[in-house]
Amino acid sequence: MSDPQDILGRVGDGSIGAGLTLIGAVIVAILSRKSPLAALVNDQLKLLIDAQARQIKELKEEIEALEGKVEALTKELAAARTQRGFGI
């Protein structure tokens, strides 16, 4: 016949093993969930970066257009000053 303490020891060892297995399973589940979450975050960051790149491109185009207008106005101002005798 088995010793009661021996049986309790085996049950205790089994419980510890089951607990460690459960903890391992939870950790694996958490780590495996991280990948889809990381992919979602990466997708969102890519969308934000693309939107900012479009805005920067649009702003550069607007700046170039404004620089062209400033250049044209500067030439017109110089021509007007010359016609009135204020030019150099």
Rosetta blueprint (number, residue, H / E / L):
1 M L
2 S L
3 D L
4 P H
5 Q H
6 D H
7 I H
8 L H
9 G H
10 R H
11 V H
12 G H
13 D H
14 G H
15 S H
16 I H
17 G H
18 A H
19 G H
20 L H
21 T H
22 L H
23 I H
24 G H
25 A H
26 V H
27 I H
28 V H
29 A H
30 I H
31 L H
32 S H
33 R H
34 K H
35 S H
36 P H
37 L H
38 A H
39 A H
40 L H
41 V H
42 N H
43 D H
44 Q H
45 L H
46 K H
47 L H
48 L H
49 I H
50 D H
51 A H
52 Q H
53 A H
54 R H
55 Q H
56 I H
57 K H
58 E H
59 L H
60 K H
61 E H
62 E H
63 I H
64 E H
65 A H
66 L H
67 E H
68 G H
69 K H
70 V H
71 E H
72 A H
73 L H
74 T H
75 K H
76 E H
77 L H
78 A H
79 A H
80 A H
81 R H
82 T H
83 Q H
84 R H
85 G L
86 F L
87 G L
88 I L
